[in-house]
Amino acid sequence: MKFQWTNGLVLSALVVLGTAGSASAQVKLLNVSYDPTRELYQDVNQAFGKQWQQKTGQTLNVSQSHGGSGKQARSVIDGLDADVVTLGLAYDIDAIAEKSGRIAKDWQKRLPDNSSPYTSTIVFVVRKGNPKGIHDWDDLVKPGVVVVAPNPKTSGGARWAYLAAWGYALQKPGGSETTAKEFVRKLYKNVPVLDSGARGSTTTFGQRGIGQVLVSWENEAYLLVNELGKDKFEIVNPSVSILAEPPVAVVDRNVDKHGTRAVAEAYLKFLYTDEGQEIAVKNHYRPRSAAVAGKHAGTFPKIKLFTIDQLFGGWQKAQATHFADGGTFDQIYQPGS
Amino acid sequence: MRRFAHSLVYKIGRYTILFALGLTSAVARAQDPPAPATEAGGPPDVAAPAAEAPAAPAIATPPPAPRGPWEDRIDEIDQRTRILERKQELAIEAAAAAPPRPIVQADENGFSISSADRQYQIRFKGLIQVDGRRFFTSDSTLQNSDTFILRRIRPILDGTLLGLVDFRISPDFGNNTTAILDAYIDAHPRPWLRLRAGKFKEPVGLERLQADQDMDFIERSLDSNLSPQREIGLELWGDIGSGLVRYEAGIFNGNADNALTDVDSDHAKSFEGRIFIQPFNTESLSFLGRLGVGIAASTGNEKGVSTLAAPNPWMGTFKSDGQQTIASYLTSTTDITQTVVAYGRHTRINPQLYYYNGPVGLLAEWVKEHQEVAELTTTGTTFGTGTYNNSAGHVTVSGALGGDVTYEGLKPHKPLDLAAGTFGALELALRYDWLNIDSAAFPTGIDPTKSVSEAKAYGVALNWQLSRNLKVAGNYEQTSFTGGAKTGNRPTEKVLLGRFQIAF
């Protein structure tokens, strides 16, 4: 039988359509996030992926990238092809918007609560029995106490921790910018190792056995205690801490290039749903939803929390004052000293 | 492995210290008097008489023993060691995660910047040759040719892209002219398969292919008159068997002898190629030296298009070793019938040979060309055709002291270093070269009263290679001619050439 050109064309068309069909049945996202969110987004990806498949028939494949928030922002600015960023603080997403133009500058207005679907705070983790008697921030600046914390230059959690300490000192009776600076200088004098991200510090403290106290995200503290043993560590809640608001955003230029805007936006909106908020609670993030928060009222200890706007005038100002080159952190922290 | 070794050393050190201190502490405590049983927080005194003990409920777990000063010290040392280990671990991680840095290099091969994987490179090179010529003659015209001259002034930019494509851009501002000498890209997917496109040296002429800074003599031999300086075209080339065989095959515009022209004058193109075999280019035979034997050839149709207003005969001119024009084809801007143009097949064949072994070297070649020409009528069309067969060749032998003679130049074993008492390398070279112009060219193609029909030259060169980059050279050349004068022969040319050279 002779091969007919028409048969060939029909066959080719079927192959092309089949290939296109299988391609459209899969959708990929890259979520560039900060250090301690690995477990949170594994759960989110699973739950949202199921939901998305039911709704659209598409199989969702979300890749995760984690590291210090500042480092991750730098990677996106340098071209890492993120569809969404879920970072440790708003300044890092602002930096992407300003330096690369990949994210619209009004990104924070696009989702509720300044695009921050969950919150957290800074707490301490000590070794079982609290041998050094760590109860509040003042105990961290005592001579001989070895404190573990990540580097504020690269880690979002570290910046929140630094500001929490600064805010505590500022609010003490007689507190001023000068006394706060001296307080934080003493604190970082007790930090012998600066990891680039929160997960690194957890490793330093939990697995490498360094230090008597880890200054940590609350969610990371719970993870450490649960994973490595309640018989080895315990959480200490300071009298005052900071309300940390990790934000999320779609990377506009990349999703438009990939054709993933719809799924990326739905992915982030999912975080605000009851299911998304429950997942946040499960991973020890404080929910924004009042209903979910009410349901888990006893889960999170009550700590007096201040916001960055209240004490520092927002992230832009805090960044410029404390973490920019030559800022207060550079002034107080001398490597090796 | 290194990381493991460091870690191991740290761990051994740490546990040795801990063990030693722990032992010391235990011994110290063993020598201490027993703590009184009544001391607050002290350990239960198991040695106390049972009668003195009040009837108290049994203690399930004894309170922890008080920490001695040594234990705090041990903890402190332990922490310090762990911190050091962790810092080292973080430093290794940071180094591994750090983006690779570009490599900046400055050495005798020039100055370069390249990506860490060397896939992208840029290399800055250069050649400066400052020459002097002194003719020993009573002829005042020739005396006027005594000169200092910037013979070659070449900034050279080499580069590599993607690890796959090389390029070179090299203008030349020497010799009182400005020209783009080399400008090409060279894709090399395999050592045996390379494609070069642009302007570069064509395959004909072994000495021609040698880099200008590497020659034994200041000026090329007479046989270089029978090949173009550069061609524009495409060439496939490569090394087979790790350099046992090199092949080159290309299509080019087809330039006139000794020419550097960039734009072709006709539709036809020239095909040029070379096979060069180096039979000793293997590990086991390398002791035999470096022998290279090859043959190059070119053929193509060339057609000069000449008018009085724009003479373009596409014919070469021939120069002596002293760079004096010794023969040229008829061309006139007043009488078109006194012009000869290329008109037909131009073929060259060029057997070639070199041999280098340590301090001695030999380079020899011969070129035979066959060129079809035409003489023009007053309207610029041809009225007669002819064929000229020219030939030329040379033999150069050289020997060196303190260095090796190679095709890539004299390589000193040690560069000049007055403190160390090293001088670089000295080389003495001798050359015999000749040029024969076809007698059929006379007188209708070449004016025998102005152009020679034969030239024979003897030369001696003394080179001092201070380092790979610095060279001082002196040559004496004596060339005798047949014809080239109104009566008899052109006077023998005796010239002393000198050169200071920087090449990097």
HADDOCK unambig.tbl for C-alpha pairs under 7 A between the chains (distance, minus, plus):
assign (segid A and resid 193 and name CA) (segid B and resid 83 and name CA) 6.84 0.50 0.50
assign (segid A and resid 193 and name CA) (segid B and resid 87 and name CA) 6.55 0.50 0.50
assign (segid A and resid 208 and name CA) (segid B and resid 82 and name CA) 6.94 0.50 0.50
assign (segid A and resid 210 and name CA) (segid B and resid 79 and name CA) 6.01 0.50 0.50
assign (segid A and resid 210 and name CA) (segid B and resid 82 and name CA) 6.30 0.50 0.50
assign (segid A and resid 210 and name CA) (segid B and resid 83 and name CA) 6.48 0.50 0.50
